[in-house]
Amino acid sequence: MEIAPFADEHLDDAAELLAERHRRHRRVEPLLPSEPDFRAEIAAVLGKGASGAVARRNGRVVGYVIGAPRSDEKWGSDNVWVEFAGHAVEQAEDVRDLYAAAAARWVDDGLMRHSTLVPATDAELVDAWVRLGFGHQQAHGVREVAHEQVAIPEGFEIREPDPSDIEGLIDVDLALPAHQQLSPTFSGVSRTSREESREEWLSTLAGSEEEILIGYRGSKPVACWSITPTERSEQHAGLARPENSCYLAFAVTLPEARGSGIGVALTNACLALAAEQGYDSMVTDWRVTNLLASRFWPKRGFRATFLRLYRSIP
């Protein structure tokens, strides 16, 4: 196997490899998009300043890995991402050699935190990345939309948010980042302030594409679920964006109401709403290290499509 820097001349061969990877993926998860433009997906990653490596055997391209930096307030200045279209190989083991070649440049450039998005159904490919020092961080999931029965637990009701309840809505909003910072997730994303949450709620209540359902216990908001068109989600783009799908973008229950059944009721209410609006499927994502979320969503019928794996150097 010969390894060289990835260049535009490799786009067509890389697109064929990516198309084959996606065909294998869709055999297991047919809700994934049926006809992506694979060449355009790879070119879009390159357009973000990506660099990487390509592998040949006997003059034929058999794999590639490319990663692009994400330098923003959320992720910091030392990140590089191997995105949905950022890698494909004929043999899973080859991804290790390709990453070794690509990562040498990334680390030289000061990019010390590496993320890769890997088909969750390809056990050999996931294992190859794990044996490079990557660990599970995030899961992307999908399920069919259905008219689920909504059984609301006694003492609760589900309705749209009431502007007069904004202080309670802020408490619910802030409960998710607070939970994500606990063990064993230890999220490094900074918490939103009450004032920032208030401004976001006022903007949302004034008019938004989001459909928001609030779980109330008595007159107190204790849970919030929202769905929105998947096109609004950067986390579910390209190869991870099913056709005619919606995105379950936010879900949180206050600690005092967890285990009551209100979360299940809200999920089913969102699925029923999505069915009424004509969607075929729903996507969501969760931190694998969030113990509650990583158990809740698979039980609600969401099947993992991609895993975000993460490595920090040193």
MINUZA-555975 format. One record per residue (C-alpha): x, y, z. Coordinates in steps of 0.02 Angstrom, whole numbers, padded with zeros to 5 digits. Layout:
BEGIN
<X = X Y = Y Z = Z> $
...
END
This chain:
BEGIN
<X = 00000 Y = 00000 Z = 00000> $
<X = 00062 Y = 00174 Z = -00046> $
<X = 00002 Y = 00328 Z = 00046> $
<X = 00006 Y = 00505 Z = -00023> $
<X = -00074 Y = 00673 Z = 00021> $
<X = -00255 Y = 00687 Z = -00036> $
<X = -00279 Y = 00801 Z = -00188> $
<X = -00422 Y = 00854 Z = -00303> $
<X = -00368 Y = 00722 Z = -00429> $
<X = -00424 Y = 00589 Z = -00306> $
<X = -00604 Y = 00652 Z = -00294> $
<X = -00682 Y = 00532 Z = -00419> $
<X = -00601 Y = 00377 Z = -00344> $
<X = -00643 Y = 00434 Z = -00168> $
<X = -00824 Y = 00462 Z = -00218> $
<X = -00836 Y = 00282 Z = -00279> $
<X = -00767 Y = 00219 Z = -00113> $
<X = -00888 Y = 00327 Z = -00016> $
<X = -01034 Y = 00270 Z = -00123> $
<X = -00992 Y = 00088 Z = -00085> $
<X = -00978 Y = 00125 Z = 00102> $
<X = -01148 Y = 00209 Z = 00096> $
<X = -01226 Y = 00065 Z = 00000> $
<X = -01169 Y = -00054 Z = 00136> $
<X = -01237 Y = 00065 Z = 00268> $
<X = -01408 Y = 00077 Z = 00184> $
<X = -01425 Y = -00111 Z = 00176> $
<X = -01436 Y = -00105 Z = 00365> $
<X = -01520 Y = 00065 Z = 00383> $
<X = -01628 Y = 00103 Z = 00229> $
<X = -01693 Y = 00267 Z = 00302> $
<X = -01527 Y = 00350 Z = 00258> $
<X = -01531 Y = 00459 Z = 00100> $
<X = -01542 Y = 00356 Z = -00059> $
<X = -01449 Y = 00460 Z = -00188> $
<X = -01321 Y = 00582 Z = -00113> $
<X = -01196 Y = 00669 Z = -00227> $
<X = -01043 Y = 00584 Z = -00155> $
<X = -00917 Y = 00686 Z = -00252> $
<X = -01000 Y = 00848 Z = -00197> $
<X = -01002 Y = 00789 Z = -00015> $
<X = -00814 Y = 00759 Z = -00017> $
<X = -00782 Y = 00922 Z = -00111> $
<X = -00881 Y = 01015 Z = 00023> $
<X = -00765 Y = 00945 Z = 00158> $
<X = -00613 Y = 00997 Z = 00057> $
<X = -00690 Y = 01170 Z = 00041> $
<X = -00679 Y = 01188 Z = 00230> $
<X = -00490 Y = 01178 Z = 00223> $
<X = -00474 Y = 00991 Z = 00243> $
<X = -00315 Y = 00893 Z = 00222> $
<X = -00279 Y = 00708 Z = 00229> $
<X = -00213 Y = 00555 Z = 00143> $
<X = -00256 Y = 00432 Z = 00005> $
<X = -00202 Y = 00250 Z = -00011> $
<X = -00164 Y = 00150 Z = -00169> $
<X = -00131 Y = -00033 Z = -00202> $
<X = -00062 Y = -00079 Z = -00372> $
<X = -00103 Y = 00097 Z = -00431> $
<X = -00286 Y = 00087 Z = -00377> $
<X = -00360 Y = 00201 Z = -00243> $
<X = -00420 Y = 00092 Z = -00098> $
<X = -00451 Y = 00219 Z = 00040> $
<X = -00442 Y = 00399 Z = 00100> $
<X = -00456 Y = 00502 Z = 00259> $
<X = -00478 Y = 00691 Z = 00259> $
<X = -00513 Y = 00808 Z = 00405> $
<X = -00561 Y = 00990 Z = 00418> $
<X = -00532 Y = 01108 Z = 00565> $
<X = -00677 Y = 01180 Z = 00663> $
<X = -00619 Y = 01341 Z = 00742> $
<X = -00766 Y = 01421 Z = 00830> $
<X = -00824 Y = 01467 Z = 01004> $
<X = -00910 Y = 01299 Z = 01032> $
<X = -00769 Y = 01182 Z = 00981> $
<X = -00614 Y = 01288 Z = 01009> $
<X = -00468 Y = 01321 Z = 00894> $
<X = -00378 Y = 01153 Z = 00902> $
<X = -00510 Y = 01036 Z = 00829> $
<X = -00508 Y = 00935 Z = 00668> $
<X = -00659 Y = 00834 Z = 00608> $
<X = -00666 Y = 00685 Z = 00493> $
<X = -00845 Y = 00713 Z = 00440> $
<X = -00978 Y = 00596 Z = 00368> $
<X = -00896 Y = 00603 Z = 00196> $
<X = -00719 Y = 00616 Z = 00265> $
<X = -00665 Y = 00435 Z = 00253> $
<X = -00696 Y = 00272 Z = 00160> $
<X = -00589 Y = 00117 Z = 00139> $
<X = -00603 Y = -00052 Z = 00057> $
<X = -00522 Y = -00135 Z = 00207> $
<X = -00559 Y = -00067 Z = 00381> $
<X = -00380 Y = -00091 Z = 00442> $
<X = -00316 Y = 00032 Z = 00311> $
<X = -00401 Y = 00178 Z = 00399> $
<X = -00268 Y = 00163 Z = 00534> $
<X = -00124 Y = 00194 Z = 00413> $
<X = -00220 Y = 00335 Z = 00329> $
<X = -00257 Y = 00419 Z = 00494> $
<X = -00075 Y = 00402 Z = 00546> $
<X = -00021 Y = 00496 Z = 00390> $
<X = -00156 Y = 00630 Z = 00403> $
<X = -00141 Y = 00657 Z = 00591> $
<X = 00045 Y = 00693 Z = 00581> $
<X = 00007 Y = 00854 Z = 00488> $
<X = -00141 Y = 00899 Z = 00599> $
<X = -00038 Y = 00886 Z = 00757> $
<X = 00104 Y = 00984 Z = 00678> $
<X = -00026 Y = 01120 Z = 00643> $
<X = -00079 Y = 01120 Z = 00826> $
<X = -00243 Y = 01026 Z = 00798> $
<X = -00240 Y = 00911 Z = 00949> $
<X = -00423 Y = 00859 Z = 00968> $
<X = -00488 Y = 00741 Z = 00834> $
<X = -00667 Y = 00687 Z = 00798> $
<X = -00728 Y = 00562 Z = 00669> $
<X = -00904 Y = 00515 Z = 00615> $
<X = -00914 Y = 00328 Z = 00580> $
<X = -01060 Y = 00218 Z = 00522> $
<X = -01122 Y = 00138 Z = 00681> $
<X = -01169 Y = -00022 Z = 00589> $
<X = -00991 Y = -00056 Z = 00527> $
<X = -00914 Y = -00146 Z = 00675> $
<X = -00745 Y = -00174 Z = 00592> $
<X = -00727 Y = 00009 Z = 00544> $
<X = -00778 Y = 00068 Z = 00718> $
<X = -00652 Y = -00053 Z = 00794> $
<X = -00513 Y = 00012 Z = 00681> $
<X = -00543 Y = 00190 Z = 00741> $
<X = -00555 Y = 00134 Z = 00923> $
<X = -00385 Y = 00049 Z = 00906> $
<X = -00316 Y = 00219 Z = 00858> $
<X = -00360 Y = 00286 Z = 01029> $
<X = -00535 Y = 00352 Z = 00989> $
<X = -00681 Y = 00331 Z = 01109> $
<X = -00869 Y = 00344 Z = 01089> $
<X = -00937 Y = 00518 Z = 01121> $
<X = -01099 Y = 00549 Z = 01024> $
<X = -01229 Y = 00443 Z = 00933> $
<X = -01344 Y = 00495 Z = 00792> $
<X = -01507 Y = 00398 Z = 00780> $
<X = -01659 Y = 00378 Z = 00669> $
<X = -01828 Y = 00293 Z = 00676> $
<X = -01988 Y = 00287 Z = 00577> $
<X = -02125 Y = 00412 Z = 00620> $
<X = -02287 Y = 00333 Z = 00684> $
<X = -02450 Y = 00382 Z = 00766> $
<X = -02394 Y = 00327 Z = 00938> $
<X = -02518 Y = 00317 Z = 01082> $
<X = -02489 Y = 00460 Z = 01204> $
<X = -02519 Y = 00403 Z = 01383> $
<X = -02494 Y = 00556 Z = 01494> $
<X = -02452 Y = 00510 Z = 01675> $
<X = -02574 Y = 00563 Z = 01809> $
<X = -02547 Y = 00741 Z = 01871> $
<X = -02463 Y = 00797 Z = 01709> $
<X = -02520 Y = 00880 Z = 01549> $
<X = -02436 Y = 00918 Z = 01383> $
<X = -02463 Y = 01083 Z = 01293> $
<X = -02373 Y = 01221 Z = 01203> $
<X = -02266 Y = 01341 Z = 01307> $
<X = -02355 Y = 01486 Z = 01391> $
<X = -02260 Y = 01651 Z = 01387> $
<X = -02318 Y = 01686 Z = 01564> $
<X = -02215 Y = 01535 Z = 01622> $
<X = -02050 Y = 01600 Z = 01555> $
<X = -01954 Y = 01588 Z = 01719> $
<X = -02002 Y = 01405 Z = 01734> $
<X = -01962 Y = 01376 Z = 01551> $
<X = -01788 Y = 01449 Z = 01581> $
<X = -01763 Y = 01325 Z = 01725> $
<X = -01805 Y = 01181 Z = 01607> $
<X = -01694 Y = 01249 Z = 01469> $
<X = -01543 Y = 01262 Z = 01584> $
<X = -01567 Y = 01088 Z = 01656> $
<X = -01493 Y = 01003 Z = 01501> $
<X = -01322 Y = 01087 Z = 01496> $
<X = -01313 Y = 01070 Z = 01686> $
<X = -01342 Y = 00882 Z = 01670> $
<X = -01217 Y = 00866 Z = 01527> $
<X = -01080 Y = 00938 Z = 01637> $
<X = -01104 Y = 00802 Z = 01769> $
<X = -01007 Y = 00638 Z = 01780> $
<X = -00977 Y = 00540 Z = 01672> $
<X = -01014 Y = 00658 Z = 01526> $
<X = -00910 Y = 00807 Z = 01586> $
<X = -00964 Y = 00915 Z = 01437> $
<X = -00848 Y = 01062 Z = 01410> $
<X = -00980 Y = 01168 Z = 01324> $
<X = -01011 Y = 01324 Z = 01428> $
<X = -01180 Y = 01345 Z = 01511> $
<X = -01307 Y = 01469 Z = 01445> $
<X = -01348 Y = 01612 Z = 01564> $
<X = -01526 Y = 01646 Z = 01621> $
<X = -01527 Y = 01805 Z = 01520> $
<X = -01469 Y = 01715 Z = 01363> $
<X = -01603 Y = 01582 Z = 01390> $
<X = -01735 Y = 01715 Z = 01416> $
<X = -01688 Y = 01802 Z = 01253> $
<X = -01694 Y = 01636 Z = 01160> $
<X = -01864 Y = 01592 Z = 01232> $
<X = -01935 Y = 01764 Z = 01188> $
<X = -01871 Y = 01745 Z = 01010> $
<X = -01942 Y = 01569 Z = 00997> $
<X = -02110 Y = 01616 Z = 01068> $
<X = -02120 Y = 01762 Z = 00946> $
<X = -02114 Y = 01641 Z = 00800> $
<X = -02009 Y = 01491 Z = 00751> $
<X = -02008 Y = 01336 Z = 00640> $
<X = -01989 Y = 01233 Z = 00799> $
<X = -02138 Y = 01137 Z = 00867> $
<X = -02119 Y = 01143 Z = 01057> $
<X = -02213 Y = 01037 Z = 01181> $
<X = -02200 Y = 01066 Z = 01368> $
<X = -02237 Y = 00940 Z = 01503> $
<X = -02323 Y = 01023 Z = 01650> $
<X = -02349 Y = 00953 Z = 01823> $
<X = -02488 Y = 01060 Z = 01888> $
<X = -02442 Y = 01235 Z = 01831> $
<X = -02254 Y = 01205 Z = 01830> $
<X = -02154 Y = 01166 Z = 01672> $
<X = -02049 Y = 01010 Z = 01707> $
<X = -02001 Y = 00948 Z = 01532> $
<X = -01975 Y = 01015 Z = 01357> $
<X = -01969 Y = 00924 Z = 01189> $
<X = -01953 Y = 01008 Z = 01019> $
<X = -01949 Y = 00954 Z = 00837> $
<X = -01895 Y = 01052 Z = 00684> $
<X = -01857 Y = 01016 Z = 00501> $
<X = -01696 Y = 00915 Z = 00488> $
<X = -01629 Y = 01044 Z = 00364> $
<X = -01601 Y = 01158 Z = 00514> $
<X = -01481 Y = 01033 Z = 00594> $
<X = -01294 Y = 01043 Z = 00560> $
<X = -01273 Y = 00879 Z = 00654> $
<X = -01383 Y = 00783 Z = 00531> $
<X = -01320 Y = 00838 Z = 00361> $
<X = -01270 Y = 00753 Z = 00199> $
<X = -01257 Y = 00565 Z = 00218> $
<X = -01341 Y = 00572 Z = 00389> $
<X = -01498 Y = 00669 Z = 00334> $
<X = -01643 Y = 00554 Z = 00288> $
<X = -01766 Y = 00616 Z = 00158> $
<X = -01927 Y = 00694 Z = 00224> $
<X = -01868 Y = 00687 Z = 00405> $
<X = -01886 Y = 00798 Z = 00557> $
<X = -01762 Y = 00825 Z = 00698> $
<X = -01799 Y = 00799 Z = 00881> $
<X = -01687 Y = 00944 Z = 00926> $
<X = -01711 Y = 00965 Z = 01114> $
<X = -01772 Y = 00854 Z = 01255> $
<X = -01749 Y = 00877 Z = 01441> $
<X = -01841 Y = 00833 Z = 01601> $
<X = -01809 Y = 00914 Z = 01769> $
<X = -01730 Y = 00792 Z = 01894> $
<X = -01887 Y = 00795 Z = 02003> $
<X = -01994 Y = 00727 Z = 01860> $
<X = -01876 Y = 00596 Z = 01788> $
<X = -01946 Y = 00420 Z = 01793> $
<X = -02125 Y = 00485 Z = 01795> $
<X = -02162 Y = 00438 Z = 01614> $
<X = -02180 Y = 00616 Z = 01552> $
<X = -02027 Y = 00597 Z = 01438> $
<X = -02102 Y = 00443 Z = 01354> $
<X = -02267 Y = 00535 Z = 01333> $
<X = -02181 Y = 00686 Z = 01256> $
<X = -02081 Y = 00577 Z = 01137> $
<X = -02240 Y = 00490 Z = 01079> $
<X = -02328 Y = 00658 Z = 01063> $
<X = -02187 Y = 00722 Z = 00952> $
<X = -02194 Y = 00564 Z = 00844> $
<X = -02382 Y = 00584 Z = 00825> $
<X = -02361 Y = 00768 Z = 00780> $
<X = -02227 Y = 00725 Z = 00652> $
<X = -02342 Y = 00595 Z = 00574> $
<X = -02482 Y = 00722 Z = 00562> $
<X = -02363 Y = 00841 Z = 00473> $
<X = -02318 Y = 00708 Z = 00345> $
<X = -02140 Y = 00664 Z = 00395> $
<X = -02076 Y = 00488 Z = 00363> $
<X = -01939 Y = 00481 Z = 00494> $
<X = -01865 Y = 00570 Z = 00643> $
<X = -01682 Y = 00593 Z = 00690> $
<X = -01600 Y = 00640 Z = 00853> $
<X = -01430 Y = 00627 Z = 00938> $
<X = -01365 Y = 00597 Z = 01112> $
<X = -01204 Y = 00589 Z = 01211> $
<X = -01155 Y = 00408 Z = 01232> $
<X = -01079 Y = 00455 Z = 01400> $
<X = -01246 Y = 00528 Z = 01458> $
<X = -01311 Y = 00374 Z = 01547> $
<X = -01493 Y = 00429 Z = 01546> $
<X = -01498 Y = 00480 Z = 01363> $
<X = -01398 Y = 00331 Z = 01298> $
<X = -01527 Y = 00214 Z = 01374> $
<X = -01684 Y = 00317 Z = 01343> $
<X = -01671 Y = 00347 Z = 01155> $
<X = -01637 Y = 00168 Z = 01097> $
<X = -01786 Y = 00113 Z = 01203> $
<X = -01891 Y = 00240 Z = 01107> $
<X = -01847 Y = 00151 Z = 00945> $
<X = -01702 Y = 00259 Z = 00884> $
<X = -01568 Y = 00158 Z = 00795> $
<X = -01390 Y = 00224 Z = 00794> $
<X = -01335 Y = 00275 Z = 00618> $
<X = -01169 Y = 00361 Z = 00653> $
<X = -01053 Y = 00369 Z = 00802> $
<X = -00947 Y = 00520 Z = 00837> $
<X = -00781 Y = 00455 Z = 00903> $
<X = -00658 Y = 00571 Z = 00989> $
<X = -00474 Y = 00575 Z = 01031> $
<X = -00373 Y = 00706 Z = 01122> $
<X = -00185 Y = 00719 Z = 01104> $
<X = -00097 Y = 00701 Z = 01224> $
END
